[in-house]
Amino acid sequence: MTRRLRRAGAFAAVATLALAAPVLGAATAVPFAAIAVAAAFLVDDGPLFELFARPGDRRDGRLNGLAGFGFAAAALALLLALPRAALPVDIFVAALLILGFGNLGTEAIRTSTSEPFFAVAGFGAAAVPAAVAGQYVVIVYENAVVNWSAMIFLAIVGTLIAALLRELLYERDDPLVVLSVGLVIWLIAALIGPVPTPDLIAALAVTAGLGGISYGLGTADVSGMLTGVLLGVLTIVLGGFGWFAVLIAFFAIGGLASKFRYEAKQARGVAEDNDGARGTGNVLANAGVALIAVIALAAAEQVDPAAVVSLALPFVFAGSLATALGDTLSSEVGCLYDNPRLITTLEPVEPGTDGAITWQGELAGLAGVGLVGGLSAVALPLGSAVVGGALVAVGGFAGITTDSLLGATVEGDRFGNQSINFFATLTGGLTSVVLAAVFL
């Protein structure tokens, strides 16, 4: 057994102290705080130190990793005592077990392979069952009704968030991961209604399968794959398969467009970094507005399913994704052609210049917004299907035009490409909503 695997097992054992929460409540913070204090100030050598020490801990002479984990767990445990809306005990337990056993699963895989995809798979294979088991123990102790679908859904969402953060952050940032997972799945638990088991199984199978394909084809790196799978699961469960169909159209077509004639783009100096694979930043910049719309829909339906905001959110979702796909196709196709012109002055510029357009790229962008508009007309509740789909396409065109204008005027030192993409997709979504309010 390797040192890293032993250390991960020891951290997983500490995480299981969370199972005392059904009995101790907020007092569960006491043992975690005691562990944190001992790690930070008392244990500086010996077998226990060697068991928990990370490389940086040996340099500093104290168990910073264990101390941070203990303090984060203690802080999360204190939320169990909030007077009006306390953190549910099962959420607290799940958050700690996801990280503790997820890291153990990763290290177990790393004893035989260093491939990042399999390391993430190991994280999920250990974290999800541990989180489900932890929630089950709490629910049985509290003599509550066991809702397997909801438990599994929260375990999956929490695991995806934890795996993504572990991919993006350093090992020393585990305290941030624990707190983030606990708070986010607490929010999601408050938003979800009943989760039909067939929908959950289908959501997991479809999104995990497509995520694996995207990684295998090189259209997404590990973090991009995890982000896409997380967005897919949330979209299916909180919105429905119609919403997911629109989302996956962007991911699939946009991902393939980034790989289209990639060698030619490299030769012209306009190829995307990372061999065209999408990372987390790229995914969220293009689909972040759509994610916000889905979460807002779930929140609105908990309050008043017939509210005006609930009726507007499908247009926000579709208009933002029409912009995202239109902009992606416009950029990935347009950069292959000569004689681009700056959108603000129409003067000739070099290929790849921010804010540059070609007629071929514009046609590709129109095809993208039209595709999302047509798919949205069929899959989303837009009122009048034909008119609604057309309004989504017009909103998408406004979004891609905004992207080009911002690229020509402010992109650079002040705003990066991902910020521009986010504002453009927001413009596309809001434009679709305004048009729907006027014409529907």
Buried (B, 14 or more C-beta within 10 A) or exposed (E): EEEBBBBBBBBBEBBBBBBBBBEBBBBBBEBBBEBBBBBBEEBBEEEBBEBBBBEEBEEEEBBBBBBBBBBBBBBBBBBBEEEEEBBBBBBBBBBBBBBBBBBBBBBBBBEEEEEBBBBBBBBBBBBBBBBBBBBBBBBEBEEEEEBEBBBBBBBBBBBBBBBBBBBBEEEEBBBBBBBBBBBBBBEBBEBBEEBEEEBBEBBBEBBBEBBBBBBEBBBBBBBBBBBBBBBBBBBBBBBBBBBBBBBBBBBBBBBBBBBBBBEEBEEBEBBBEBEBBBBBBBBBBBBBBBBBBBBBBBBBBEEEEEEEBBBBBBBBBBBBBBBBBBBBBBBBBBBBEEEBBBBEEEEEBEBBBBBBBBEBBBBBBBBBBBBBBBBBBEBBBBBEBEBBBBBBBBBBBBBBBBBBBBBBBBBEEEBEBBBBBBBBBBBBBBBBBBBBEEEE
